[in-house]
């Protein structure tokens, strides 16, 4: 970033720190959950069975909601500042502070088990006001950041719109639509006189739209990584714009569904599933093909550059998740095998970009050797984890079961869940490696080289 954008650089740096901190606690909870599903270890945990479900809520919310949105917070600030000075540094910092306060309440609620777990899809919750307040504060921080981003782009609209900015604006619209869906679902439940919210219904619609935002951000990062590593475009700006508009055709009408179907109906659930199937698959598939074609025709391929390896591994794991998703049948562990690949692909892409942009914030990478190994280690863990769940699910292991409830009564189930456990530990090791390197880099010595030196 140029000197004129130093306020934006400081703000973007703050979002990076928040995102990495979310992974610290997400990893702790992930370790507890992985051990609770591993044969031979699950009954040895000193924690009660009920706390494992609390840990699962903490892990999912931190790893799939807060980490993704916090890193997107960084991307919104970073990409909008490419066009000029941000609209309001004060508004930007207010958003970051609210998000940090919200994440803190979520972590405190999960660490101390302040409420029982409600394992709703997309955004599981702990039934305590502290957790609810944490989610609301974090969402408020994201909303303020998006407002600041949109106004910044409008203020500097005479400048050429970079592809990264274009993609993150699209992801931002998807996040705002998801928030509208959450609000509508809550309102329609409230208007029927329900005493308690049905969290599965509350987060179903908006949760699907958040997956649009995650996928858009991932595909945008793929394209941006190719630009940084190879100094060329994987896709022309006009083609990318057309794909982003195509995605929005499925995103923007989503709130209308609430006025046609009751949130307790199967038609309501099927409508959002249909939107995600047809809105994400074709468009992200074209981004993926463009990225693969560019990588295939470009040499040399810097496999020791963490940005490049993260790009290739992210695409490969996303494709694996899509293939697994095509075989889903019934409520078993094939479902989490699918979505762990998909969300793992998003995480790997974000990690790869972290390595590439770090020196722009005057920070040196703490350990290049760890950075080279980490994407492969984390990706190996995700693949083993997903394949183990796929194998176990093929033999009938139900999802969202732990310990003796898994009923591991045949060799296929035992082998599958054992592979899952090993993969989980390997992925956690990869995550710890990233967090350690990221923390030591963010709070370590000043950089004496630019981002391009990472690829040398």
C-alpha positions in Angstrom: 0.0 0.0 0.0 1.2 3.5 -0.8 2.1 5.9 2.0 -1.2 7.8 1.5 -3.1 4.7 2.6 -1.3 4.1 5.9 -4.5 4.3 7.9 -5.9 1.6 5.7 -2.7 -0.5 6.1 -3.0 -0.3 9.9 -6.7 -1.2 9.8 -6.0 -4.1 7.4 -3.2 -5.3 9.7 -5.7 -5.3 12.6 -8.1 -7.5 10.7 -5.2 -9.9 10.0 -4.4 -10.1 13.7 -8.0 -10.8 14.6 -8.4 -13.5 11.9 -5.2 -15.3 13.1 -6.4 -15.1 16.7 -9.7 -16.7 15.7 -7.7 -19.7 14.4 -5.9 -20.1 17.7 -9.0 -20.9 19.6 -10.6 -22.7 16.7 -7.6 -25.1 16.7 -7.9 -25.7 20.4 -11.6 -26.7 20.1 -10.8 -28.7 16.9 -8.3 -30.8 18.9 -10.9 -31.7 21.5 -13.5 -32.6 18.9 -11.1 -34.7 16.8 -10.0 -36.7 19.9 -13.6 -37.2 20.9 -14.3 -39.0 17.6 -11.0 -41.1 17.4 -11.4 -44.8 18.5 -9.4 -45.6 21.6 -9.1 -41.9 22.6 -12.7 -40.7 22.9 -13.4 -42.3 26.3 -10.0 -41.1 27.8 -10.9 -37.4 27.6 -11.2 -35.9 31.1 -14.0 -33.6 29.9 -17.6 -34.5 30.1 -19.4 -35.6 26.9 -21.6 -32.5 27.0 -18.6 -30.2 26.8 -17.5 -31.9 23.5 -20.6 -30.4 21.9 -19.7 -27.0 23.4 -16.2 -27.4 21.9 -17.8 -28.3 18.5 -19.9 -25.1 18.6 -16.8 -23.1 19.5 -14.7 -24.7 16.7 -17.4 -24.3 14.0 -18.2 -20.7 14.8 -14.6 -19.6 15.1 -13.3 -21.6 12.1 -16.1 -21.3 9.6 -17.9 -18.0 10.6 -15.5 -15.7 12.4 -12.2 -16.7 10.7 -13.7 -16.4 7.2 -15.5 -13.1 7.9 -12.5 -11.6 9.7 -10.2 -12.5 6.8 -12.7 -11.0 4.5 -12.7 -7.9 6.7 -9.0 -7.7 5.9 -9.7 -8.2 2.2 -12.4 -5.5 2.1 -10.1 -2.9 3.6 -7.1 -4.0 1.5 -9.0 -4.2 -1.8 -11.0 -0.9 -1.3 -7.8 1.0 -0.4 -6.4 0.0 -3.8 -8.7 2.7 -5.2 -7.7 5.5 -2.8 -8.0 6.6 0.8 -10.7 4.7 2.8 -13.8 6.8 3.5 -13.6 6.8 7.3 -10.8 5.3 9.4 -12.9 5.9 12.5 -15.8 3.9 11.1 -13.3 1.2 10.1 -11.8 1.0 13.5 -15.2 0.9 15.2 -16.1 -2.1 13.0 -12.9 -3.9 14.0 -13.3 -3.2 17.7 -16.9 -4.4 17.7 -15.9 -7.6 15.8 -13.0 -8.2 18.3 -15.4 -7.7 21.3 -17.9 -10.1 19.7 -15.2 -12.8 19.1 -14.0 -12.4 22.7 -17.5 -13.1 24.0 -17.9 -16.2 21.7 -14.5 -17.5 23.0 -15.3 -16.9 26.6 -18.7 -18.6 26.3 -17.2 -21.7 24.7 -14.1 -21.9 27.0 -16.2 -21.8 30.2 -19.2 -23.7 28.7 -21.6 -20.9 29.6 -24.5 -22.5 27.8 -25.7 -25.8 26.3 -25.0 -26.5 22.7 -27.5 -26.2 19.9 -26.0 -27.9 16.8 -27.8 -25.9 14.1 -26.3 -26.0 10.6 -24.1 -23.2 9.5 -24.1 -21.3 12.8 -24.4 -23.6 15.8 -24.9 -21.7 19.1 -24.5 -21.9 22.8 -27.7 -21.1 24.6 -26.5 -18.1 26.7 -27.0 -14.4 26.2 -23.2 -13.9 26.2 -22.9 -16.0 23.1 -25.8 -14.2 21.4 -24.3 -10.9 22.2 -20.9 -12.1 20.8 -22.5 -13.0 17.5 -24.5 -9.7 17.3 -21.4 -7.6 18.1 -19.3 -9.4 15.6 -21.9 -9.1 12.8 -22.3 -5.4 13.7 -18.5 -4.9 13.2 -18.7 -6.7 9.8 -21.7 -4.5 8.8 -19.8 -1.3 9.6 -16.8 -2.5 7.7 -18.9 -3.3 4.7 -20.6 0.2 4.8 -17.1 1.8 4.9 -16.0 -0.4 2.0 -18.9 0.4 -0.2 -18.7 4.2 0.4 -14.9 4.1 -0.2 -15.4 2.5 -3.6 -18.2 4.9 -4.5 -16.1 7.8 -3.4 -13.3 6.7 -5.7 -15.5 5.4 -8.5 -13.5 7.3 -11.1 -10.6 4.9 -10.6 -10.3 1.6 -12.4 -11.9 -1.2 -10.4 -9.3 -3.8 -9.6 -10.4 -7.4 -9.9 -9.8 -8.1 -6.2 -12.0 -5.1 -5.3 -14.7 -6.3 -7.7 -14.7 -9.8 -6.2 -14.8 -8.6 -2.6 -17.6 -6.2 -3.4 -19.6 -9.1 -4.7 -18.7 -11.1 -1.6 -19.7 -8.1 0.6 -23.1 -7.9 -1.1 -23.6 -11.7 -0.4 -22.8 -11.1 3.3 -25.3 -8.3 3.6 -28.0 -10.4 1.9 -27.1 -13.2 4.4 -27.7 -10.8 7.3 -31.0 -9.8 5.8 -32.0 -13.4 5.6 -31.1 -14.0 9.2 -33.2 -11.0 10.2 -36.2 -12.1 8.1 -36.1 -15.6 9.5 -36.0 -14.2 13.0 -38.8 -11.8 12.3 -41.1 -14.4 10.7 -40.6 -16.7 13.7 -41.2 -13.9 16.1 -44.4 -12.8 14.3 -45.9 -16.3 14.7 -45.7 -16.0 18.5 -42.9 -18.5 19.0 -41.4 -18.2 22.5 -38.0 -19.5 21.4 -36.1 -19.2 18.2 -35.5 -22.3 16.1 -31.9 -21.8 15.3 -31.9 -24.4 12.5 -34.5 -22.3 10.7 -32.9 -19.0 11.7 -29.5 -19.7 10.1 -30.5 -22.0 7.2 -31.2 -19.4 4.6 -28.5 -16.9 5.5 -26.0 -19.7 6.1 -26.4 -20.8 2.5 -25.8 -17.3 1.3 -22.7 -17.0 3.5 -21.3 -19.9 1.5 -21.7 -17.8 -1.6 -19.6 -15.1 0.1 -16.9 -17.7 1.1 -16.8 -19.2 -2.4 -16.6 -15.8 -4.1 -13.8 -14.7 -1.8 -11.9 -18.0 -2.4 -12.2 -17.8 -6.2 -11.1 -14.1 -6.1 -8.1 -15.0 -4.0 -7.2 -17.7 -6.5 -7.1 -15.1 -9.3 -5.2 -12.6 -7.2 -2.6 -15.2 -6.2 -2.0 -16.0 -9.8 -1.6 -12.3 -10.5 0.9 -12.0 -7.6 2.9 -15.1 -8.4 2.9 -15.1 -12.2 2.3 -11.4 -12.9 -0.5 -12.3 -15.3 -4.3 -12.5 -15.2 -6.0 -15.9 -15.1 -9.2 -14.4 -16.4 -10.1 -11.2 -18.2 -11.8 -8.5 -16.1 -14.9 -8.5 -18.4 -15.3 -12.3 -18.0 -14.8 -12.1 -14.2 -17.4 -9.3 -14.0 -19.9 -11.4 -15.9 -19.4 -14.3 -13.5 -19.8 -12.1 -10.4 -23.0 -10.7 -11.9 -24.2 -14.3 -12.6 -23.6 -15.2 -8.9 -25.5 -12.1 -7.7 -28.5 -13.2 -9.8 -28.8 -16.1 -7.3 -27.9 -14.1 -4.2 -29.9 -10.9 -4.3 -33.4 -12.5 -4.8 -32.8 -14.9 -1.8 -34.8 -12.8 0.8 -37.9 -13.1 -1.4 -38.0 -16.8 -0.5 -39.2 -15.8 3.0 -42.3 -14.2 1.6 -43.3 -17.4 -0.4 -42.5 -20.2 2.0 -42.7 -20.7 5.8 -39.3 -21.3 7.3 -40.5 -24.6 8.8 -41.4 -26.0 5.3 -39.2 -28.3 3.2 -39.8 -26.0 0.3 -38.0 -23.2 2.2 -35.0 -25.5 2.8 -34.9 -26.8 -0.7 -35.1 -23.4 -2.3 -31.8 -22.3 -0.6 -30.2 -25.6 -1.5 -31.1 -25.1 -5.1 -29.7 -21.5 -5.1 -26.4 -22.8 -3.8 -26.2 -25.7 -6.1 -26.7 -23.7 -9.3 -25.3 -20.4 -8.2 -22.0 -21.5 -6.8 -21.1 -24.6 -8.9 -21.0 -23.3 -12.5 -19.4 -19.9 -11.7 -16.8 -21.1 -9.3 -16.1 -24.0 -11.6 -15.3 -21.5 -14.4 -12.9 -19.6 -12.1 -11.3 -22.9 -11.2 -10.8 -23.9 -14.9 -9.3 -20.5 -15.7 -6.9 -20.9 -12.8 -6.0 -24.5 -13.7 -5.4 -23.5 -17.3 -3.1 -20.6 -16.3 -1.1 -22.8 -14.0 -0.8 -25.5 -16.6 0.6 -23.2 -19.3 3.0 -21.3 -17.0 6.5 -22.4 -16.2 8.5 -22.6 -14.0 6.0 -23.6 -11.2 7.4 -22.5 -7.9 6.3 -25.4 -5.6 8.3 -24.0 -2.7 6.4 -20.7 -2.8 3.6 -21.1 -0.2 1.3 -18.8 -2.2 1.6 -21.0 -5.3 1.3 -24.3 -3.4 -1.7 -23.0 -1.4 -3.4 -22.0 -4.7 -2.9 -25.5 -6.2 -3.9 -27.3 -3.0 -6.9 -25.1 -2.5 -8.2 -25.9 -6.0 -7.5 -29.6 -5.6 -9.3 -29.9 -2.3 -12.2 -27.9 -3.4 -12.6 -30.2 -6.4 -12.4 -33.2 -4.1 -15.1 -31.8 -1.9 -17.3 -31.3 -4.9 -16.9 -34.9 -6.0 -17.6 -36.2 -2.4 -20.7 -33.9 -2.4 -22.1 -35.6 -5.5 -22.2 -38.9 -3.6 -24.1 -37.7 -0.5 -27.0 -40.0 0.4 -28.5 -40.0 3.9 -27.5 -38.3 7.1 -24.0 -39.7 7.7 -20.4 -38.5 7.9 -20.1 -38.2 4.1 -21.8 -34.8 4.6 -19.0 -33.4 6.9 -16.5 -35.0 4.6 -17.8 -32.8 1.8 -18.0 -29.5 3.6 -14.7 -30.0 5.4 -13.0 -30.1 2.0 -14.9 -27.1 0.8 -14.2 -24.9 3.9 -10.6 -26.3 4.0 -10.1 -25.1 0.5 -11.2 -21.6 1.5 -8.9 -21.6 4.5 -5.9 -22.8 2.4 -6.4 -20.0 -0.1 -6.6 -17.4 2.7 -3.4 -18.8 4.3 -1.6 -18.6 1.0 -2.5 -15.0 0.5 -1.4 -14.2 4.1 2.2 -15.3 3.2 2.2 -13.2 0.0 0.9 -9.9 1.4 2.6 -10.0 4.8 5.7 -7.9 3.8 3.4 -5.1 2.5 2.8 -4.5 6.2 6.5 -4.1 6.9 6.6 -7.6 8.5 9.1 -10.3 7.7 8.1 -13.9 7.5 9.3 -15.6 10.7 10.2 -19.0 9.2 10.2 -19.6 5.4 10.8 -23.3 6.0 7.6 -23.6 8.0 5.8 -21.6 5.4 6.9 -24.0 2.6 5.8 -27.1 4.6 2.6 -25.8 6.1 0.2 -25.8 3.1 1.2 -29.4 2.3 0.8 -30.5 6.0 -2.6 -28.8 6.5 -3.9 -30.1 3.1 -2.8 -33.7 3.8 -4.7 -33.5 7.1 -7.8 -32.2 5.4 -7.7 -35.0 2.8 -7.2 -37.7 5.3 -9.9 -36.3 7.6 -12.4 -36.1 4.7 -11.5 -39.6 3.3 -11.9 -41.1 6.8 -15.3 -39.5 7.2 -16.3 -40.6 3.7 -15.3 -44.2 4.4 -17.0 -44.2 7.8 -20.2 -42.6 6.3 -20.2 -45.2 3.6 -20.5 -47.9 6.4 -23.2 -46.0 8.2 -21.6 -43.8 10.8 -24.1 -41.0 11.6 -22.9 -37.4 11.6 -22.9 -35.3 14.9 -22.2 -38.4 17.1 -19.3 -38.8 19.4 -17.8 -41.4 21.7 -19.8 -44.6 22.1 -22.7 -43.0 20.2 -20.8 -43.6 17.0 -21.6 -47.3 17.2 -18.3 -48.4 15.6 -19.3 -52.0 15.3 -17.5 -53.1 12.1 -14.0 -52.8 10.6 -15.0 -50.2 8.0 -16.3 -47.8 10.6 -13.3 -48.3 12.8 -10.8 -47.8 10.0 -12.6 -44.8 8.6 -12.9 -43.0 11.9 -9.2 -43.9 12.7 -8.1 -42.3 9.5 -10.3 -39.3 10.3 -8.6 -39.0 13.7 -5.2 -39.1 12.2 -6.2 -36.6 9.5 -7.7 -34.3 12.1 -4.4 -34.3 14.1 -2.3 -33.7 11.0 -4.6 -30.8 10.0 -4.4 -29.3 13.5 -0.6 -29.6 13.3 -0.8 -27.7 10.0 -3.0 -25.1 11.5 -0.7 -24.7 14.5 2.2 -24.3 12.2 0.4 -21.5 10.4 -0.7 -19.8 13.5 2.8 -19.9 15.1 4.4 -18.6 11.9 1.7 -15.9 11.5 1.9 -14.7 15.1 5.7 -14.6 15.2 5.6 -12.7 11.8 2.8 -10.2 12.7 4.5 -9.3 16.0 8.1 -9.9 15.0 10.8 -8.0 13.2 10.3 -5.5 10.5 10.6 -6.7 6.9 13.6 -5.9 4.8 12.1 -7.3 1.5 8.9 -7.1 -0.5 6.3 -9.8 -1.0 7.8 -10.8 -4.3 10.8 -12.2 -2.5 8.7 -15.1 -1.2 8.6 -16.6 -4.7 12.3 -16.4 -5.3 
